[in-house]
Amino acid sequence: MTEYLQVSTTTDSREAGMRLIQSAVGARLAASGQVAGPYGSAFWHLGELGTGEEWQVFLRTTGDRYAELEAHLIEEHPWDNPEVTYTVIAGGSASYLEWITRETAT
C-alpha cells in the first residue's frame, strides 16, 4: 500500500518558497505544493531567542519519494539547517491519492 505524505518547511520569503516548490514539483519529487504566509514565528537560533516572519511551504508526495524530496529541499533551501518534516496523509479521495502517485512516478 502506498504511503502519502504532506511535507513542510519554512522560508523567509514567498519567493524562496516558490523556488522550492517549483523545483521539487518540476523534478517530480512532489505532485503539488503551496506557499502560505507570512506567519509570525519565534525560535531558538545559535542559543538566542529570535522572532520574525516565515512562509510555510507544503508539498504532497509518496513515501517512496520522500528521501529524495528531503535531500532536494535541504540542498536547495537558503538556510543552513532548514526544518523539513512530514505528516502522513491518513486518507483522502482515491482519485486524488492516485494522482499523487502518477505525478511522482519515476
ZASE-502191 format. One record per residue: x, y, z of N, C-alpha, C in turn; residue in one letter. Coordinates in steps of 0.02 Angstrom, whole numbers, plus 50000, padded with zeros to 5 digits. Each point is the difference from the previous one (the first is absolute). Layout:
# ZASE-502191
XYZXYZXYZa ...
//
This chain:
# ZASE-502191
500424994150000499585005950000500445006250000m 499845004749958500405006249995499865004550059t 500545002950027499945004950054500035007049968e 499555004450022499985006949974500195004750056y 500385005349982500285004650049499875007249981l 499895004250050500035007249991500655002350033q 500445002749960500665002250023499995007550010v 500335002450052500005007250011500705002550018s 500105006349984500595003750019499795007350006t 500455004350021499865007250002500565003749966t 499845006049977500505004349968499905007150026t 500475004449983499955006950022499645004549950d 499804997249942499655004149950499564995549956s 499495003049972499564996549954500414997549940r 500455004249975500394998349941500424993750012e 500324999650059500404994150016499564993850003a 499415000650029499534994450003499784997949931g 499855004849957499794998449932500564996449961m 500625002150010500564996649967500044992750022r 499904998850065500034993250025499444995749971l 499385002549999499474995749975500054999049924i 500215005249965500084999249927500544995049983q 500565000250036500544995349985499804992950020s 499674999250057499804993350023499464996949955a 499505003949983499474997549956500284998949929v 500425004549977500314999349935500414993649994g 500314997950054500404993950001499574993850015a 499345000950007499524994750015500144996750068r 500315003750045500094997650069499375001150041l 499585004549977499355001450032499495001249944a 499384998450014499475001049951499755007149999a 500045003450057499765006950005500315003350061s 499945006650002500255003750057499675006750006g 499995002650059499735006750014500465003750048q 499965006649996500365004450046499475004450033v 500015000450066499515004050038500375004450050a 499715005850011500305004350051499945007349980g 500345004250034500504998550052499684998550067p 500374996350041499814998450068500535002850047y 499785002450057500485002050051500294993850032g 500645000250017500314994150031500485002150054s 500114995450046500515000650053500394993650000a 500665000450010500434994249993500665001150037f 500344994450014500685000350026500484999449942w 500505004549998500514999849948500665002150029h 500494995449997500675001250027499975002350073l 499564996850039499955001450071499615006350019g 499705003249951499615006150014499294999349976e 499545003250036499305000049981499915005149944l 499724997849945499885004549944499275000249982g 499815005249964499325000649973500065002549929t 499484998849962500005002349931499384997949963g 500015000849935499474997849956500264994249958e 499584995049992500174994349958499424998349955e 500164996649946499504997549952500004992550005w 499414997050007499934992850005499964996949930q 500384994849989500024996549936499724992950011v 499524998149959499694993350004500074996549933f 500184993650003500064995949939499684993250014l 499704996949948499724993350006500414995249958r 500174994350031500404994949967499834993150027t 500354995049975499924993250025500594998450047t 499904994950041500534997850044500624997949961g 499894997149941500574997849959500435005849976d 499725005949992500365005849974500255004650055r 499824998650063500175004750054500755001250007y 500414994950001500715001050012500315004549948a 499804999149937500265004449947499745007250008e 499375000650019499715006750010500355003550058l 500104996550055500355002950057500705002449980e 500384995849966500675001949978499985006149954a 499525000249956499925005749954499865006450039h 499534999750047499825006050038500605002550041l 500364995550030500595002150040500535003149954i 500114997049943500505002649952499815006849972e 499365000949984499775006149967499795005550048e 499924998450063499765004850050500535005350014h 499795006350008500495005350015500294999650071p 499714996250045500244999650069500474994050008w 500455000550048500484994650013499684993850031d 499495000950042499694994450035499245000849999n 499694999249941499285001349996499594994550032p 499435001950026499504995250021499744996449938e 500004993450001499664996049949499664994450039v 499335000150001499614995050036499454997449955t 499694994650021499434997549963499464997450047y 499405000049974499424997150033499714994949953t 499834994250025499694994949959499295002149984v 499824999549937499315001349978499634993450011i 499584999850052499674993850020499434998049954a 499765004649961499444998549956499905005549950g 499594998649952499845004949948499634996749944g 499755003949954499644997049944500484995649959s 499754994349979500424995349963500295003249938a 499615003949964500265003049938500555005150014s 499955003850055500535004850018500644996350019y 499944994950041500604996350020500334996549941l 499594997349955500284997049938500365005349959e 499745006149998500325005549964500695001450029w 500065000150067500665001050030500484994649978i 499774993850000500434994549977500225001049928t 499545001649956500165001049929500505005649990r 499895005650034500415006049988500704999650031e 500104995250045500674999350030500354993649977t 499704996649952500314993849975500645001649962a 500484995650009500655001049965500014996349935t 
//
